[in-house]
């Protein structure tokens, strides 16, 4: 029974690490997708006209800002070297 508890504790510990890594990987993929959509929107602005181009520019800018914010938040929660 003691070996089972030890094994479950190890599975739980490594599962949390794996889960955090998966969340960071998905966050990075989402941020990269937002950057791509923003750049694609910027490229579409010259082909549009009037208020559609303005709205496209504003939406693209918002997407890029959200992507940069997501990248900042993703990197801001890491541990500093030498601190516990």
Secondary structure as the mmCIF struct_conf table of DSSP 4:
data_model
#
loop_
_struct_conf.conf_type_id
_struct_conf.id
_struct_conf.beg_label_comp_id
_struct_conf.beg_label_asym_id
_struct_conf.beg_label_seq_id
_struct_conf.end_label_comp_id
_struct_conf.end_label_asym_id
_struct_conf.end_label_seq_id
HELX_RH_AL_P HELX_RH_AL_P1 UNK A 2 UNK A 44
HELX_RH_3T_P HELX_RH_3T_P1 UNK A 45 UNK A 47
BEND BEND1 UNK A 48 UNK A 48
TURN_TY1_P TURN_TY1_P1 UNK A 50 UNK A 50
HELX_RH_AL_P HELX_RH_AL_P2 UNK A 51 UNK A 76
TURN_TY1_P TURN_TY1_P2 UNK A 77 UNK A 77
BEND BEND2 UNK A 78 UNK A 78
HELX_LH_PP_P HELX_LH_PP_P1 UNK A 79 UNK A 80
TURN_TY1_P TURN_TY1_P3 UNK A 81 UNK A 82
#
